Amino acid sequence: MASATELRDADPRLGRRIEDFALRDYRGAERALSDWSKSRLMVVAFVGTECPLARLYVPRLAQLSAEFAPRGVAFVGIDANRQDSNTELLHFARVHGVPFPILKDLSSVVVDRFGAERTPEVFLLDAERVIRYVGRIDDQYGVGYQRARPERRDLAEAIRELLADKRVSRPVTEVAGCRIGRARPANPASEVTWSKQIVRIVQEHCQACHRPGQIAPFPLLIYEEAAGWSEMIGEVVTQERMPPWHADPRYGHFKNDARLTAKEKELIAQWVRDGAPEGDADDLPPPRRFAEGWQIPKPDQIVYMTEEPFAVPAEGVVEYQWFEADPHFKEDKWIKAVECRPGNRAVVHHVTVYFKPPWQGWNLRLNNRINLFGGFAPGKQPIVMQNWDGTARYVPAGSTLMFEMHYTPNGTPQTDRSSVAFLFADPREVRRQLSIVMVANDRFEIPPHADRHRVNASYTFDEDSLLYSMSPHMHLRGKHFRFEATYPNGRREVLLDVPRFDFNWQFDYMLERPKHVAKGTRIDCIAHFDNSAANLANPDPSATVHWGDQTWDEMMIGTIAITPAGQDIKAGRGKPVVVGGALPSGRLAKWAILGAGATGLVAITVAIRRRLQRRERWPMG
């Protein structure tokens, strides 16, 4: 065994003997550390009911308890979050099937004795109740990444080594998780309070997600909720992880820019330093009101992905799922608002919906991403095109819908039945057809261990157009994405630069006002991928990576939303077109260019143009 001095050199908490303490569990029963005096070893795990990583790992702790309890290892959980009630703890334990007691540390005395900082953080105590291991449970899940399976079961290894009277080979590991919401005294003289300043920042920048039924894991509607998360709020704001926004501010102006101002950041930092004071209730603004249900106006039609819910397992990686649904469009439709809605936000990472014209086949590699309709993902907003002066999407009669679903298990078995809603436009009022162009490259090869592999794709405008938004899409190895315009006169301009791409947040970067783009302008999409071990989200640094649907594969897509600048369908200037075929029109279809080879790209483009000029429909598949 290592000496206490050697342990403390690795981490001050190692070698610390935990004296007896007593706390009550969520049922009100008092339990003391000495109740487990006959156990050879003891695992103390700090948990929180709303922390996403704690939710994932509590079932893992239950499995470890079943594995090692017969060998004299006891498990106990401690919740030191001021914002977690006993009722919430009871529900948490029931939902996750926790077989060991979870105690409530109301005054933060015990959490301070251990020196715990995050949930889920575990401490392994020997027979003398000396800390011999501190850190994570294993390395499968972290902030912003997950592996298909753990590469090292750190806690299990430490238990086995101690049971064999060996030295713990790795006594300290880094913990990823939520900051523990300790009970802390607030500075009563602080000029910065929840009621006076902080609630207004939270209403403006946080509550759209941090409220019941939305994507965020916990609400931030009232003081008691925010105070418990104050240190975590301070951390993610300082690190610019929240509010999520990844565009370089040097390029472009976007109406959905979520960044905090420097003053707002300092107010939050001061509030956290002062112990998160509540302030005077008379200073509170009215609660922010949010639309209930659908965020778009009342839909004309709702289409579900399936008749029966899809079952999502408790753990592991779920491959992308595809579902075809028939909206029974008996006539051509113009759609001015579309909203994709997850049936179960706890496990739906994203929903993407495409439409398939009746003459179009279905080829998973090529065709499945031609007619993009809309989607849901963290950071995305519903597409409301009536705000764009008579702009709408065109869908021919007989089209079906294709749902692409990405699920992320959360620790308990779940089900989902997602849907999409439409608000139809009066065809007589439509002026412009919005086209979603996917500028993509599906012919790349990312070498093993490459930390900045470049992949390009481009699109050239065949007519003067208006550009409304841009959206980059890559998977877990995505590192950097840039949209760059080269104008007919040779001038170049960066339209959008995302230096730290994050797969967990799929933004549509919506320009403050539509940008006029001249015919002949080329949009270059430039992506970089990190296939090295330094990328913690990387599923396998040794793999050679190609295009594929699953998150361990990669994609390179730059999506742009555009309309013809001179089009006015209402006034008789221009008619609608659709990829895979066209209505009579002299205008070329907007095509999702797939493929990096110049010969193949030109051949595809020319074939499309010739068929459209002959006003033929092009069956594809």
C-alpha positions in Angstrom: 0.0 0.0 0.0 1.1 3.6 -0.6 1.8 5.8 2.4 -0.5 8.6 3.3 2.2 11.1 2.3 2.5 9.5 -1.2 -1.2 9.6 -1.7 -1.5 13.2 -0.7 1.2 14.2 -3.2 -1.1 12.8 -5.9 -4.2 14.5 -4.6 -4.7 16.2 -1.2 -7.8 14.2 -0.6 -6.0 10.8 -1.0 -5.0 9.3 2.3 -7.6 11.4 4.2 -9.5 9.4 6.8 -13.2 10.1 6.8 -14.6 10.3 10.4 -18.0 9.0 11.2 -21.0 11.1 10.1 -24.7 10.8 10.0 -27.2 12.0 7.3 -30.8 11.3 6.5 -31.9 9.5 3.3 -34.8 10.7 1.1 -37.2 8.8 3.3 -36.1 10.5 6.5 -34.2 7.6 8.0 -30.8 8.5 9.5 -27.8 6.6 8.3 -24.2 6.8 9.7 -21.0 5.9 8.0 -20.4 3.4 10.9 -23.5 1.4 9.7 -21.2 -0.1 7.1 -18.3 -0.9 9.6 -18.2 -4.6 8.6 -17.7 -3.8 4.9 -14.2 -4.4 3.6 -14.4 -1.4 1.3 -16.9 1.5 0.7 -17.8 3.5 -2.3 -19.2 7.0 -1.7 -20.7 8.5 -4.8 -21.8 12.1 -5.0 -24.8 12.5 -7.3 -27.4 15.0 -8.5 -30.9 14.4 -9.8 -30.6 16.8 -12.7 -27.0 16.3 -13.8 -27.0 14.5 -17.2 -23.8 12.5 -16.4 -25.1 11.5 -13.0 -28.2 10.1 -14.7 -26.0 8.1 -17.0 -23.8 6.8 -14.4 -26.1 5.9 -11.5 -27.2 2.7 -13.3 -23.5 1.9 -13.8 -23.0 2.3 -10.0 -26.0 0.0 -9.5 -24.3 -2.6 -11.7 -21.0 -2.3 -9.8 -22.8 -2.6 -6.5 -24.3 -5.9 -7.6 -20.9 -7.0 -8.9 -18.9 -6.3 -5.7 -21.4 -6.4 -2.9 -20.9 -10.2 -2.5 -17.2 -9.4 -1.9 -17.9 -7.0 1.0 -18.0 -3.7 -0.9 -20.7 -1.2 0.2 -22.1 1.6 -1.9 -23.8 4.8 -0.8 -24.8 7.9 -2.6 -24.7 11.5 -1.3 -26.6 14.4 -2.8 -25.2 17.8 -1.6 -27.1 20.0 -4.1 -29.2 22.6 -2.4 -31.6 22.5 -5.3 -32.5 18.8 -5.1 -35.5 18.0 -2.9 -36.1 14.7 -1.2 -39.1 14.1 -3.5 -36.8 14.5 -6.5 -34.3 12.2 -4.9 -36.9 9.5 -4.3 -38.0 9.8 -8.0 -34.4 9.7 -9.2 -33.7 6.5 -7.2 -36.9 4.8 -8.4 -36.4 5.7 -12.1 -32.8 4.5 -12.2 -33.3 1.4 -10.0 -30.8 2.5 -7.3 -30.3 -0.4 -4.9 -28.2 1.5 -2.3 -29.2 4.4 -0.1 -28.8 8.0 -1.2 -28.3 10.5 1.7 -29.0 14.2 1.7 -26.2 16.6 2.8 -28.3 19.7 3.4 -25.6 21.8 5.1 -22.7 20.7 2.9 -20.7 19.5 5.9 -20.0 16.0 4.5 -19.3 17.1 0.9 -16.7 19.5 2.3 -15.1 16.7 4.4 -14.6 14.7 1.3 -13.7 17.7 -0.9 -16.0 16.6 -3.7 -16.6 19.1 -6.4 -18.8 17.4 -9.1 -21.4 14.9 -9.8 -20.9 12.0 -10.4 -17.6 11.9 -8.4 -16.7 8.7 -6.5 -14.5 8.0 -3.5 -13.2 4.6 -2.6 -12.6 4.0 1.1 -10.5 1.2 2.6 -11.4 -0.7 5.8 -10.1 2.1 7.9 -12.2 4.6 5.8 -9.2 6.2 4.3 -9.6 7.5 0.7 -7.7 5.3 -1.7 -9.3 6.4 -5.0 -11.0 9.5 -6.1 -12.4 10.4 -9.5 -14.6 9.1 -12.3 -16.5 5.8 -12.6 -15.1 5.0 -16.0 -14.1 6.9 -19.2 -17.2 6.3 -21.4 -19.1 9.6 -20.9 -17.8 13.1 -20.6 -18.9 16.7 -21.3 -19.7 16.8 -25.0 -18.7 13.2 -25.8 -19.5 9.6 -25.3 -17.8 6.4 -26.3 -19.6 3.2 -27.4 -18.1 1.5 -24.4 -15.6 2.4 -21.6 -12.0 1.9 -22.4 -11.1 1.7 -18.7 -13.3 0.9 -15.8 -11.4 3.0 -13.3 -13.6 2.4 -10.2 -13.9 -1.3 -10.8 -10.1 -1.6 -11.3 -9.4 0.3 -8.1 -11.8 -2.0 -6.1 -10.2 -5.1 -7.5 -6.8 -3.9 -6.6 -7.7 -3.0 -3.1 -9.5 -6.3 -2.6 -6.3 -8.1 -3.7 -4.3 -5.9 -1.2 -2.5 -4.2 -4.0 -1.7 -0.5 -4.5 -4.3 1.3 -6.6 -2.5 1.8 -9.9 -4.3 4.9 -10.9 -5.6 6.5 -7.6 -6.8 9.8 -9.2 -8.7 10.4 -12.4 -10.3 13.6 -13.8 -14.0 14.0 -13.2 -16.3 15.5 -15.8 -19.7 16.5 -14.6 -21.8 19.2 -12.9 -20.6 21.4 -10.1 -22.1 20.5 -6.8 -24.6 23.2 -5.7 -23.3 23.7 -2.1 -25.2 25.7 0.5 -23.1 28.9 0.8 -23.7 32.2 2.6 -24.5 35.1 0.4 -23.1 38.6 0.7 -26.1 40.7 1.9 -24.4 43.9 0.7 -23.9 42.7 -2.9 -25.0 45.2 -5.6 -25.6 42.3 -7.9 -28.6 40.1 -7.1 -30.9 37.5 -8.8 -33.9 39.8 -8.5 -32.2 43.0 -9.8 -29.9 41.8 -12.7 -29.3 38.1 -13.0 -32.9 36.9 -13.6 -33.1 39.3 -16.6 -30.0 37.8 -18.2 -31.4 34.3 -17.6 -34.8 35.2 -19.0 -33.2 36.6 -22.2 -30.5 33.9 -22.8 -31.3 30.7 -20.9 -34.9 30.1 -20.2 -35.9 29.2 -23.7 -34.1 25.9 -23.1 -33.9 25.8 -19.3 -37.6 25.2 -18.5 -39.8 22.1 -18.2 -40.3 20.2 -21.4 -37.3 21.7 -23.2 -33.9 20.3 -24.1 -31.9 21.6 -21.0 -31.6 19.1 -18.2 -32.8 21.5 -15.5 -35.0 24.6 -15.2 -33.8 28.1 -14.3 -37.1 29.8 -13.8 -36.9 30.7 -10.1 -34.2 31.8 -7.6 -34.0 28.4 -5.8 -33.3 26.6 -9.0 -30.6 29.1 -10.2 -28.9 29.5 -6.9 -28.1 25.7 -6.7 -26.6 25.9 -10.1 -24.8 29.2 -9.6 -21.2 27.9 -9.6 -21.9 25.8 -12.7 -23.5 28.8 -14.4 -20.3 30.8 -13.6 -18.1 28.1 -14.9 -19.9 27.5 -18.3 -20.2 31.3 -18.9 -16.5 31.9 -18.2 -15.6 29.0 -20.5 -18.1 30.3 -23.1 -19.8 26.9 -23.2 -23.1 28.7 -22.4 -25.1 30.2 -23.9 -24.0 28.0 -26.8 -22.7 30.0 -29.8 -19.8 29.0 -31.9 -19.4 31.6 -34.7 -16.3 33.8 -34.8 -17.7 37.3 -34.1 -15.3 38.8 -36.7 -17.4 37.5 -39.5 -21.1 38.2 -40.2 -24.0 39.5 -38.2 -26.7 37.0 -37.1 -30.1 37.6 -35.7 -29.9 34.5 -33.5 -26.6 35.4 -32.0 -26.8 34.1 -28.4 -23.6 35.5 -26.9 -23.6 37.4 -23.7 -22.1 40.9 -23.5 -19.0 41.5 -21.5 -21.1 43.4 -18.9 -23.5 40.4 -18.6 -20.6 38.0 -18.1 -19.1 40.2 -15.3 -22.5 40.5 -13.6 -22.8 36.7 -13.5 -19.2 36.4 -12.2 -19.8 38.9 -9.4 -23.1 37.2 -8.4 -21.3 33.8 -8.1 -18.4 35.4 -6.1 -20.9 36.9 -3.7 -22.6 33.6 -3.0 -25.6 34.1 -5.4 -27.7 36.6 -3.3 -31.4 36.6 -4.0 -32.1 40.3 -3.5 -35.4 42.1 -3.0 -38.5 40.4 -4.5 -39.8 43.8 -5.5 -37.1 44.1 -8.1 -38.2 41.0 -10.0 -39.5 41.5 -13.5 -42.6 39.7 -14.7 -42.0 36.0 -15.6 -41.1 35.5 -19.3 -44.0 34.0 -21.3 -43.4 31.3 -23.7 -45.6 29.8 -26.4 -47.1 26.5 -25.1 -46.8 23.5 -27.5 -45.8 24.4 -31.0 -43.5 27.4 -31.4 -44.9 28.2 -34.9 -48.4 29.5 -35.2 -51.2 26.8 -35.0 -50.2 24.1 -37.5 -52.4 23.2 -40.4 -51.1 19.6 -40.3 -49.0 17.4 -37.9 -47.3 14.3 -39.2 -45.7 11.6 -36.9 -42.7 9.5 -37.9 -44.4 6.2 -37.0 -47.7 4.8 -35.8 -46.0 3.1 -32.8 -43.2 4.6 -30.6 -39.6 3.6 -31.2 -37.9 2.0 -28.2 -34.6 3.6 -27.1 -32.3 1.5 -24.9 -30.9 2.7 -21.6 -27.3 2.7 -22.7 -25.0 2.3 -25.7 -24.9 3.9 -29.1 -28.1 3.8 -31.3 -27.5 3.8 -35.0 -29.3 6.5 -37.0 -32.9 5.5 -37.6 -34.9 6.2 -40.8 -38.7 6.4 -40.9 -41.0 7.1 -43.9 -44.3 8.8 -43.3 -47.1 9.7 -45.8 -48.6 13.2 -45.2 -51.2 12.4 -47.9 -50.6 15.6 -49.9 -53.3 15.4 -52.6 -52.2 18.6 -54.2 -49.0 20.7 -54.4 -48.2 22.5 -51.1 -46.5 25.8 -50.3 -45.3 25.7 -46.7 -44.5 28.9 -44.8 -43.6 27.5 -41.4 -42.2 24.1 -40.4 -41.3 22.8 -36.9 -39.8 19.4 -36.1 -40.7 18.3 -32.6 -39.0 15.5 -30.6 -41.4 13.2 -28.9 -38.9 12.6 -26.1 -36.4 15.4 -25.6 -34.5 13.3 -23.0 -33.1 11.0 -25.7 -33.6 12.8 -29.1 -30.4 14.5 -30.1 -31.8 15.6 -33.5 -34.6 15.1 -35.9 -34.1 15.9 -39.6 -37.0 15.7 -42.1 -36.7 15.4 -45.9 -39.4 15.1 -48.5 -39.3 12.6 -51.3 -41.2 13.5 -54.5 -43.4 10.7 -55.8 -41.2 10.0 -58.9 -38.0 9.8 -56.8 -36.5 6.5 -55.7 -34.5 6.2 -52.5 -30.8 5.6 -52.4 -29.4 5.8 -48.8 -26.0 7.1 -49.9 -27.1 9.7 -52.4 -30.7 10.6 -52.3 -31.6 10.7 -48.7 -30.4 14.3 -48.2 -31.7 16.0 -51.3 -34.9 17.8 -50.3 -34.2 19.0 -46.8 -37.3 20.2 -45.0 -36.3 21.1 -41.5 -35.0 19.8 -38.3 -34.7 19.8 -34.5 -31.4 19.8 -32.7 -30.0 21.7 -29.7 -29.6 25.3 -31.0 -32.0 25.1 -33.9 -35.1 27.2 -34.2 -38.3 26.5 -36.1 -38.3 27.8 -39.7 -41.0 30.4 -40.0 -40.8 31.6 -43.6 -43.8 34.0 -43.5 -41.3 36.4 -41.8 -39.4 36.4 -45.1 -41.8 38.5 -47.2 -43.9 35.8 -49.1 -41.1 33.2 -49.0 -42.2 29.5 -48.8 -41.1 26.0 -49.5 -42.7 24.0 -52.4 -43.6 20.4 -52.1 -45.3 18.5 -54.9 -48.4 16.4 -54.4 -47.8 12.8 -53.5 -44.5 13.4 -51.7 -43.7 11.4 -48.6 -41.6 12.5 -45.6 -38.3 10.8 -44.5 -37.4 11.2 -40.8 -33.7 10.9 -39.8 -33.5 10.2 -36.1 -30.5 10.4 -33.8 -31.0 9.1 -30.3 -28.7 9.4 -27.3 -29.6 7.0 -24.4 -29.8 8.6 -21.0 -29.6 5.8 -18.5 -33.1 4.4 -18.6 -35.2 2.7 -21.3 -37.2 5.3 -23.2 -39.6 5.5 -26.2 -40.0 8.2 -28.8 -42.6 9.3 -31.4 -41.4 12.5 -33.0 -43.3 14.6 -35.4 -43.2 17.6 -37.8 -45.8 20.4 -38.2 -46.6 22.5 -41.1 -48.3 25.9 -41.7 -49.4 26.2 -45.3 -49.2 29.3 -47.4 -51.9 30.5 -49.8 -50.3 29.8 -53.3 -51.6 33.1 -54.5 -49.5 35.0 -51.9 -46.2 33.2 -52.5 -43.5 35.4 -54.1 -40.3 33.4 -53.6 -39.4 29.7 -53.3 -37.0 29.0 -50.6 -34.4 26.3 -51.5 -32.2 24.5 -49.0 -28.9 23.7 -50.8 -26.6 21.2 -49.2 -23.1 21.8 -50.3 -21.4 18.6 -49.5 -18.5 16.3 -50.1 -19.0 12.5 -49.6 -15.7 11.3 -51.2 -13.2 12.2 -48.5 -10.9 9.9 -46.5 -9.6 11.0 -43.1 -6.3 9.3 -42.2 -5.7 7.8 -38.8 -4.4 10.2 -36.1 -4.8 13.3 -38.4 -5.5 16.3 -36.2 -6.5 18.8 -38.9 -7.6 17.1 -42.1 -9.1 19.4 -44.7 -12.1 18.6 -46.8 -13.7 21.1 -49.3 -16.9 21.5 -51.2 -18.3 24.3 -53.3 -21.5 25.7 -54.9 -21.7 28.3 -57.7 -24.8 30.5 -58.0 -26.4 30.3 -61.4 -28.5 33.4 -60.9 -28.6 36.4 -58.6 -29.9 35.1 -55.2 -30.7 36.1 -51.6 -28.8 34.2 -48.9 -30.7 33.8 -45.6 -28.8 31.4 -43.4 -25.9 28.9 -43.2 -25.4 25.8 -41.2 -22.3 23.5 -40.9 -22.7 19.8 -40.3 -20.0 17.3 -39.3 -19.9 14.5 -36.7 -17.7 13.8 -33.7 -14.4 14.5 -35.4 -15.6 17.9 -36.7 -13.2 20.6 -35.6 -13.6 23.8 -37.8 -16.0 24.9 -40.6 -15.9 28.0 -42.8 -18.2 29.4 -45.4 -16.3 31.7 -47.8 -17.6 33.6 -50.9 -15.6 34.4 -54.0 -17.4 37.0 -56.1 -17.3 37.3 -59.9 -14.8 40.2 -59.6 -12.4 38.0 -57.6 -13.1 39.5 -54.2 -13.3 37.0 -51.3 -15.3 37.3 -48.1 -15.7 35.0 -45.1 -19.4 34.7 -44.5 -19.3 32.4 -41.4 -16.4 30.9 -39.5 -17.0 28.2 -36.7 -13.5 27.7 -35.2 -14.7 25.2 -32.5 -17.4 23.0 -34.1 -19.4 21.1 -31.5 -21.6 18.2 -32.8 -23.9 18.6 -29.8 -25.1 21.9 -31.1 -26.5 22.2 -34.6 -27.0 25.8 -35.4 -28.7 27.6 -38.3 -26.7 30.8 -38.4 -29.5 33.2 -39.6 -28.3 36.5 -41.1 -29.7 39.7 -39.7 -30.9 40.6 -43.2 -30.8 38.5 -46.5 -27.5 39.0 -48.3 -27.6 39.6 -52.1 -25.3 37.2 -53.9 -24.5 37.8 -57.6 -24.7 35.2 -60.3 -21.3 33.4 -60.6 -20.4 33.7 -56.9 -18.9 30.6 -55.6 -19.5 29.5 -52.0 -16.6 27.4 -50.7 -17.2 25.2 -47.6 -13.9 24.4 -45.9 -14.0 21.8 -43.1 -11.2 20.4 -40.8 -11.5 17.2 -38.9 -9.6 16.0 -35.8 -9.0 12.3 -35.8 -6.4 12.4 -33.1 -6.5 11.0 -29.6 -6.5 14.6 -28.3 -10.2 14.8 -29.5 -12.0 13.2 -26.5 -15.1 12.7 -28.6 -13.2 10.7 -31.2 -14.6 7.1 -31.4 -11.4 5.6 -32.8 -8.2 7.6 -33.6 -6.7 4.6 -35.4 -9.6 4.4 -38.0 -9.6 5.6 -41.5 -12.8 7.6 -41.7 -15.2 8.0 -44.6 -18.7 9.4 -45.2 -21.5 7.6 -43.3 -24.7 8.1 -41.4 -23.5 7.0 -38.0 -21.7 9.3 -35.5 -18.5 7.2 -35.7 -18.5 7.9 -39.5 -18.2 11.5 -40.8 -20.1 14.0 -42.9 -19.2 17.2 -44.5 -22.2 19.4 -45.3 -22.6 23.1 -45.5 -26.3 24.0 -45.8 -27.4 27.3 -47.2 -31.0 28.7 -47.5 -31.5 30.8 -50.6 -34.1 32.3 -53.0 -33.8 33.8 -56.5 -33.3 37.5 -56.1 -35.6 38.4 -59.0 -38.3 35.9 -58.5 -41.9 37.0 -57.8 -44.2 34.0 -58.4 -47.2 36.1 -57.4 -46.4 38.6 -60.2 -45.7 35.8 -62.7 -41.9 36.0 -62.6 -40.6 32.5 -62.2 -42.2 29.1 -61.3 -41.3 26.5 -58.6 -38.8 23.7 -59.2 -38.0 20.6 -57.2 -34.9 18.5 -57.2 -35.5 15.1 -58.8 -37.7 16.8 -61.4 -39.2 20.2 -62.1 -42.4 22.0 -63.0 -42.2 23.9 -66.3 -39.5 26.5 -65.5 -36.6 28.2 -67.1 -34.9 28.3 -63.7 -32.4 25.7 -62.7 -33.1 23.5 -59.7 -31.1 24.0 -56.6 -29.0 20.9 -56.2 -27.2 19.2 -53.3 -23.8 18.8 -54.8 -22.4 15.5 -53.5 -18.9 14.5 -54.5 -15.5 16.2 -54.6 -14.3 15.1 -58.0 -14.5 17.9 -60.5 -15.4 15.6 -63.4 -18.2 13.9 -61.5 -19.5 17.2 -60.1 -19.6 18.8 -63.6 -21.3 15.7 -65.1 -24.0 15.6 -62.5 -24.6 19.3 -62.8 -24.8 19.3 -66.6 -27.2 16.3 -66.6 -29.5 18.1 -64.2 -29.5 21.3 -66.2 -30.2 19.6 -69.5 -33.1 17.6 -68.1 -34.6 20.7 -66.5 -34.2 22.7 -69.7 -36.2 19.9 -71.5 -38.7 20.2 -68.6 -38.3 16.5 -67.7 -38.7 14.9 -64.4 -35.6 13.0 -63.3 -36.3 9.7 -61.5 -33.4 9.1 -59.1 -32.8 5.9 -57.2 
